[in-house]
């Protein structure tokens, strides 16, 4: 006995339909919860801060290893 998929798509013989694609895309975009301007700015600042801190840490650790390698070799 074959298993049924929970989300079976209807079989179409027409192939790709731009209208169906557009309607499906429109329906999915209506489900999206868009962030407020304040939330967008706050989260963008947090990401930029973390990227800057991570890059600085990597730079410092790389400098430490370069210094240690010079001492050894």
C-alpha positions in Angstrom: 0.0 0.0 0.0 1.4 3.4 -1.0 1.7 6.1 1.6 -0.1 9.4 1.1 1.8 12.6 1.5 0.3 15.0 4.0 0.6 17.9 1.6 -0.1 16.4 -1.8 0.0 18.8 -4.7 -2.7 18.5 -7.3 -1.4 17.0 -10.5 -1.5 19.5 -13.4 -0.9 18.6 -17.0 -0.4 22.2 -18.1 3.1 22.5 -16.6 4.2 25.9 -15.2 1.5 28.5 -14.8 2.6 32.0 -14.1 -0.8 32.9 -12.7 -0.7 30.1 -10.2 2.8 31.0 -9.2 1.9 34.7 -8.7 -1.2 33.8 -6.6 0.8 31.4 -4.5 3.6 33.9 -3.9 1.0 36.6 -3.1 -0.7 34.3 -0.5 2.7 33.5 1.1 3.8 37.1 1.3 0.5 38.0 3.1 1.5 35.5 5.9 4.8 37.2 6.5 5.1 39.3 9.7 7.1 42.3 8.7 9.2 44.0 11.4 8.6 47.6 12.5 11.1 50.3 11.6 12.3 50.5 15.2 12.8 46.7 15.4 14.6 46.6 12.0 17.0 49.4 13.1 17.6 47.7 16.5 18.3 44.3 15.1 20.5 45.6 12.2 22.6 47.5 14.8 22.9 44.4 16.9 24.1 42.4 13.8 26.7 45.1 12.8 28.0 45.2 16.4 28.4 41.4 16.6 30.1 41.3 13.2 32.5 44.1 14.3 33.3 42.4 17.6 33.8 39.0 15.9 36.1 40.5 13.3 38.1 42.3 16.0 38.5 39.2 18.0 39.7 37.2 15.0 42.2 40.0 14.1 43.6 40.0 17.7 43.9 36.2 17.9 45.5 36.1 14.4 48.0 38.8 15.6 48.8 36.8 18.7 49.5 33.6 16.7 51.6 35.6 14.2 53.7 37.0 17.1 54.0 33.5 18.7 55.1 32.0 15.4 57.8 34.8 15.0 59.1 34.0 18.5 59.3 30.2 17.8 60.7 30.4 14.3 
